[in-house]
Amino acid sequence: MRIKFAASLGLGMLLLGWASSQADAPPDSPPMSPPDNPMPMNPNPGAQTRHPLGHAHEGLPLRETGLPIYAPQPDHWLNDLHAALFTQAMVPADVGGVLPGEMRGKNPQEFFIKGWQFAKRKGEDADLTTFGGDVRVSAVIAIDDARRKRLLAGFARISTPEQVQAIPELRSPLRRLMLQWDILSVWWRWESDRKWSYEDSEVRIAAAKSIRALAQPRAVLESLPSGRDELLQQFANHSVPGPAALPYLPPSVLVRDAQSEWVEIDRKASKLFRGDVALRNSRVFLRAGTRDQAAAIVEAAAKKNRPAIPDQTEVALEMTLIGVDPEFNPVVTPVIDEFRIRRLSGPFQIAAANPTSSKDGVDHWVYFRARTQLDATQNLFRFIPDTTQGLFLEYGSAKQTTFGGQCALCHRADINTPTLPRGISTLNWNALPKIATDPKVRIQAVVSEMTRVTEQLRSRVAESK
């Protein structure tokens, strides 16, 4: 992996969404046009931090430093710590074939055939790009001496509870949880990931001390607002499914009602959604007609009977943050950090003109809690269109591609096997799916999975004494 640090992106201006004119766009930006229907854009357009819809680097950070994440002042030391943890300019190992620059000059009808999502090439020097920013998986895979010093300097300012209490920007319990989780997620990768680990014990210990210093009592963590009502209100005008380029959030999915047509599925979590990997609690819900029909599908899968899954079936994934209390106990909070909807929309024929995310009938809608909106009471979340780009390190390589392209690797209509009926991994009988009757069962499982994380954290903090 070749890492290069960009001194400047050379933009000379901030791009303020798809309404930016082509005349104002950088030379490498393809023509931009607004969608047919309006959609919620950046929750805080005055603090634009990402390349806008339609840009050649759509969704990637505008720059490597100075993003207003934990303080409104871009150059605040808390924001520099976040940048040192999450944002890096680099040449990606692989470049996805569906990216705008790769599609230029190609015939879409020839590209969007079976296997299109696997198209890629090796990264080259000309592909130098800044990744990360307000993301859930850090893009930092190499730490030079300058970044190491930034990390240690930031950790030193939040190494004790007394220091944390004295910082005005961290008085909000929600903001403290977010910062703790951000550091925890990077620290745990340094400790546990075979490919992306970082062996510097001084930095590991410093990070562990900061995680401990940011700890809050269980009662505080469990009483934090979920954001569920705010998410529903923010996208209230997008309750009917349409093109995947626009948000879709069915209101009923956020109603926890025993009579709801949405059935919660308890299951053995796949690797990426285990507590000691995601560091979040994940709940999965299925809608396939009536509640009884959805329940019958889950029961059939549990009995190793291949269930008949109808068109328009929907699966929802709710992910809430896990915090750590002062006694190193993992605490599942109600704070929604990410929400996803997947739908068997159709048409189920692969084609360039197919409007679905997978190009063969499966749609995906993803929502992230916006780090720049931690103190807000509305617009807490941002919609992630399929065309948003990222670096998906959690899948094992530094590959630059789109969310649509990455999701379609596993979730597409041409996957329909006994263990993956219509591509729905939750209904894999090896996952032991069953109808969830008590959310505490999943919480107990994820807390158990988190034990090795918190025990390692305790051990690292002890090393500093």
Secondary structure as GFF3:
##gff-version 3
##sequence-region A 1 465
A	DSSP	three_ten_helix	22	24	.	.	.	ID=ss1
A	DSSP	three_ten_helix	45	47	.	.	.	ID=ss2
A	DSSP	alpha_helix	77	86	.	.	.	ID=ss3
A	DSSP	beta_strand	88	90	.	.	.	ID=ss4
A	DSSP	beta_strand	94	96	.	.	.	ID=ss5
A	DSSP	alpha_helix	100	103	.	.	.	ID=ss6
A	DSSP	alpha_helix	108	111	.	.	.	ID=ss7
A	DSSP	three_ten_helix	116	118	.	.	.	ID=ss8
A	DSSP	beta_strand	120	122	.	.	.	ID=ss9
A	DSSP	three_ten_helix	125	127	.	.	.	ID=ss10
A	DSSP	beta_strand	129	131	.	.	.	ID=ss11
A	DSSP	alpha_helix	145	156	.	.	.	ID=ss12
A	DSSP	alpha_helix	161	165	.	.	.	ID=ss13
A	DSSP	three_ten_helix	168	170	.	.	.	ID=ss14
A	DSSP	alpha_helix	173	192	.	.	.	ID=ss15
A	DSSP	alpha_helix	201	213	.	.	.	ID=ss16
A	DSSP	alpha_helix	218	222	.	.	.	ID=ss17
A	DSSP	alpha_helix	228	234	.	.	.	ID=ss18
A	DSSP	three_ten_helix	251	254	.	.	.	ID=ss19
A	DSSP	beta_strand	263	266	.	.	.	ID=ss20
A	DSSP	three_ten_helix	271	273	.	.	.	ID=ss21
A	DSSP	alpha_helix	275	278	.	.	.	ID=ss22
A	DSSP	beta_strand	280	287	.	.	.	ID=ss23
A	DSSP	alpha_helix	291	302	.	.	.	ID=ss24
A	DSSP	beta_strand	314	324	.	.	.	ID=ss25
A	DSSP	beta_strand	330	344	.	.	.	ID=ss26
A	DSSP	beta_strand	362	369	.	.	.	ID=ss27
A	DSSP	three_ten_helix	371	373	.	.	.	ID=ss28
A	DSSP	beta_strand	381	384	.	.	.	ID=ss29
A	DSSP	beta_strand	389	391	.	.	.	ID=ss30
A	DSSP	three_ten_helix	393	395	.	.	.	ID=ss31
A	DSSP	beta_strand	399	402	.	.	.	ID=ss32
A	DSSP	alpha_helix	403	407	.	.	.	ID=ss33
A	DSSP	three_ten_helix	421	423	.	.	.	ID=ss34
A	DSSP	three_ten_helix	425	427	.	.	.	ID=ss35
A	DSSP	three_ten_helix	429	431	.	.	.	ID=ss36
A	DSSP	beta_strand	434	435	.	.	.	ID=ss37
A	DSSP	alpha_helix	439	463	.	.	.	ID=ss38
###
